[in-house]
Amino acid sequence: MKLQLIRNATLKLDYAGRTVLIDPYFAPKHSQPSFAGRSPNPLVELPVSIDKILDGVELVIVSHLHEDHFDEVAMEHVPKHMPIICQPGDEAEIRGDMATWEGLTLTRREGSHGLGPVLEEMGSVMGFSLEAAGEPSIYWAGDTVLYPPVTDVIRATSPDILITHSCGALWNGDLIVMNAEETIAVCEIAASSLVIATHMEALDHATIGREGLRRAAEARGIPASRLLIPADGEVLVLTRSATH
């Protein structure tokens, strides 16, 4: 499989002979309002053109409808005929927690975009597990903090690849996605998984960047071979054997 981090949570997967786009966020740099009063968002441009991102895409997965996961520019550019998988309630055609498509099995997973009262503002989100014959199993945790249902999925499924959102974003002082400490805890819980940290250095409410996460992980004995922190536009080529 090939995994390309585009920017923020946007990923392009070549998986089991199919090409999947996750959480398309196509807004130009500084074209959207600030979340934390520090800078307009997004903080950086897309590393490649929208046409190149969409080239070959056959399926789109949208975890939730926050503008940094499916914005107006993406709505305009994603072809209207494109199959889209999202969480129940966002699309009337989605039924249940499992979907199969062209040899891929996607299982919706719970997520919590923070804890406590902040959830009223954040709304519901989802993660998902992705499996196909001959490919590494994936658990994409999505916009969630580390809480018991996430830990339960890790322990129950032992994914080959585990993808986190790790910028430590805050909303009115509340943590709404994993920070360095929670990402490191995921690495420790998922001892047999390759962890890939994304959703970094793109939005102004983040509290941790790539270098800070790397330093914190190394201080806790998590080597770069177990925690990948890709740059925007970087392509990772991964096999089942390479994840162990």
N, C-alpha and C positions, 0 to 999 in steps of 0.2 A: 504494500500500500504506500501511497504518497500522501503526505499531509502538508499543506501550505498554510501558514498563518498569513492572512492578508493584513488585517489591522483589527485591534480590539478583540472582539469575540469571533470575527469573521474567519472561517476556515473553509478551505477547499480540499476535499478528499477524493482521491482516486482509490477506490475500494472495490474489490471483487469485480473489476472490469466496468464499474460505474463511476460517475463523477457527481459528487454531492456538494452542495454549497450550504454552509451553516451560518445563520444570523447575518445576512448581508447588510452592511452599514457602509454606504457609499458617499456620504456627505463630504464636500470639499473641506479642507482645513479652515477652521475658524468661522464656519458658516452657521453654526448653531449656538444657542445660548450657553453660558457657563452653568455648571452645576454647583460650584463652590466659590464663585466670585473671584477666581484667580485668572481665568482665561476663557475666551470662547472655545467651543469644542467643534470638531475633534482637534487635538493638539498637533497632529501630523497629517500629511496628505496620504492618500492611498499609494502603495508602493508600485502598483501596476494599474493599467487602465481598466475601466469597468468592462469594456468589451473583452479584454483578455481574461478578466476574472470569470465572466459568464461563458467563455468559450468552452464548449463541451459539457456544460452543466446539464444534468438530466433530472435532478431532484433538489428541492430546497427544503431545509428544515429551519423553522422559526421557533425559537424557544419561548419568546414572549414579545410583546409589542412596544417595549421601550424604544425610544428613538435611536439609541446606540446599538440596537440589535436588528431593527427593521425600519429604516427611515423612509422619508418620502422619495428620496432619490432612488433607493432600491425598489420601492413600489412602482416607480415609473419605468425602471429599466428591466426588472425581472419579467420575462415574457408571461403574458396572461394565461397561456396554455400550460405553463410549467406545473408539474405536480408539487404541492406543498404539504408538508407534514408539520402540524403545530399542536399545541395543547388543546384538550377539549374545552370548548367555549370560545376559542378564537376562530374556529372553522367548523361549520355545521356538518361537514362531511366526515370529520374524524369521529370514530367510535371506539371506545375502549382504550386500553393501555398498550396494545401491541399492534404493530403494522408490519406487513411484509410487502416487499417491492423488489422485483427483479433479482431474487436470490438474497436480498438483504433483510434481516430481521431487526426491527427497531422497537425497543421497549421503553416506554416513558417512565421516568424516574422522578420522585419527589424532589423538590428544592425549596429552600426558604431564603428569600431575598432579604435577609436580616432576621432579627428575632424581636418579639414584643410589638409595641405600638407602631413601629416603622413599617410593619407589613401592611398596614392599612393604606399607606401611600405607595408602597412598592408593588402590591398586587401579586398574583400567582405567577409562578415560573415553572419551568420543567428542565430536567436533564434527560439524558437517554443513554441506553446501552445499545450498541450496534454490533451485530455478528453476521458473519458469512463464512461459508466453507473455505478453509484454507487461508483465512485472514486472521490477524490478531484481533482479539475481542477488545472493544472500546467502551469505556464509561466516560461520557462527557458530562461533567457535573453541572455545568451551566452557572448562572448567576445565583449562587447559594453560598451561605456560610457553612462551616463544618458543624453538623448537628447529627443526632442519632440516625435518622433515615439514610444519610449519606454514608456514614460508617457501616450501617447494615448492608447497603448495596455492595460496598467494597468487600466486606467479609463474605457475603453470600455468593458473589460472582467471580471474585479474584480476577479482575480484568487484566489483559496483557498491557493495555495502554489506558491511562487515566488522565483526563484533561481537566485542568482546574482554571478558574478565573481568580487571579491572585494579586490584584492591584491594591487590595485593602481599601476599597472605596468606602467613603463615609457619606451618610445622608443625615444632616442635622446632628452630627456627632455619633450616629449609630453605624456600626459596621454592616455593610450590605453584601459584600462578597468576601472571599477568603483573603486574609493577609498573610504575611510571611510565616507567622507562628502556625496558623491553621494549615497552610500548604506543607510545611515541614511535618506537621502531625499526620497529614495524608500520606506522605512518603513513608512514615514510620508504620502506619496502619497497613498500608498496601505494600508490604515488604517484597512481594513478587511482581509488582507492577512497575512499568516505566511511567513516570509522571511527567506531563508536559504542562507547563504554566503559561497561560495566555491572558488576554484582556489586560495588557499592561502598557503604560506610557502613551495612552491615547486620549484620556479624559482628565479633566482638572480636579475631580474629587478623589483621585487616587492618592494613596499615602506611601506606596512602596514601588520602586522601579526594579528593573532587571538586575542591576548591579547590587542593589540592596538585598534582594531576595537571594542572589547567589552567595553573597557574603554570609547571610544568616544561615543558609543551608549548610555551607561548608563548616561553619562554626559548630553545627550540630552533627557533623559527620556524614552529611548527605552529599555524595560526590556528583559531579556534573554528569556522569554516566547514568545516574538514576533519576536526576531531575533536569530535564531539558527546558531551556527558556529561549525559544526561538525569537529572532528578530522579525520585524514586519517584512513580509515577502519571502521569508526563508522557507525552503522546501525540505522536509524530512522524509527520507525513504526508510521504511520500517518493515521488518518481517517478524513473524512469530518468534523465531529463534533469537533475533536481535533484541527482543524485549526482556530476555531472561539472562 
